[in-house]
Amino acid sequence: MSNVTPMMQQYLKIKSEYQDCLLFFRLGDFYEMFYEDAKEASRILEITLTKRDAKKENPIPMCGVPYHSADSYIDTLVNNGYKVAICEQMEDPKQTKGMVRREVVRIVTPGTVMEQGGVDDKQNNYILSFVMNQPEIALSYCDVSTGELKVTHFNDEATLLNEITTINPNEVVINDNISDHLKKQINMVTETITVRETLSSEIYSVNQTEHKLMYQATQLLLDYIHHTQKRDLSHIEDVVQYAAIDYMKMDFYAKRNLELTESIRLKSKKGTLLWLMDETKTPMGARRLKQWIDRPLISKEQIEARLDIVDEFSAHFIERDTLRTYLNQVYDIERLVGRVSYGNVNARDLIQLKHSISEIPNIKALLNSMNQDTLVQVNQLEPLDDLLDTLEQSLVEEPPISVKDGGLFKVGFNIQLDEYLEASKNGKHG
């Protein structure tokens, strides 16, 4: 290490802590990668592989991407099954003497993508964990982008594999006592398996279930999510317990051959039952429909209750078409709220949230006028009047895409902000 520069020593130290990730190391306006990371990333991203200290005896392979367009490169790597650790400069280089302090601020993994362009609007992006204490097995899964969190338990590996097939996670988190044989079977569904040490402490406070193993599975999952995201995740809901036996059991081969949500030949939605049925107006509705197709009901009462709603809308086609008009103005509230909580919301997201909330009273009034009890229950929706008022009073109607560009808030909303803006325009300093 004596012939390695201080900056490269810093890189190697941070890299040693994130060996299972490609490290995006911030240097000025670029994220740089070195050594094997650079070779691998340049191949996947189809960017030029160069050398650092090219005139020395052992030059270091390197490649880089501009920080302002890094999201698309990160998406490509994650879509290819890689994890990407984002290492930022935590100090202003112009104001710092000596080495700039750098830290990993987030790890982007296949199961924890939050950016709008990185996830399919019509599909959940699940990350799943399970723990075993034979014969008992507990499984928990979460969509970090929407906040959905569920847990269940059962007593056989066949049900475990069926559940993993149904959930179709993009990442599976396990502890270190899972057999290689079981890992190979899981790899049929997802390529990204992360091994975490068994937890010795509670990281999150979740609603503790009666089943200790389910609690452990949920804690293992939330610990990993916290480890990768390194920020507030208050939008993740309280854990919901469900029973796999309440739904029709179908194994991997049955689901594939029936082409419920993915065709065998093209590996796409086209030609499937989901493709035929999906006339939904919102991303939230599309995801729910896919969940229903993936998990067919077996309870006669639940099936009839769902069909009663279908009958109600079939009989009241004017109300149905009016509701579809309202829903056409509703954006992906689940993921918008997730990005607000996560801190990566942009100005366009906030405008979409405002428009979506403004439709709640219309939807409530229409469903309250119908004769079906389940639909009338929607009247319990909170209209969020205070939030809507704040958004309407504060946001300009056509803001810039990036919050960093400024010009998001109306003049007069905040006196101090107005003063800062006036000073910046006229070159005045307080």
Order of alpha helices (4+ residues) and beta strands (2+ residues): alpha-beta-beta-alpha-beta-beta-alpha-beta-beta-beta-beta-beta-alpha-beta-alpha-beta-alpha-beta-alpha-alpha-alpha-alpha-alpha-alpha-alpha-alpha-alpha-alpha-alpha
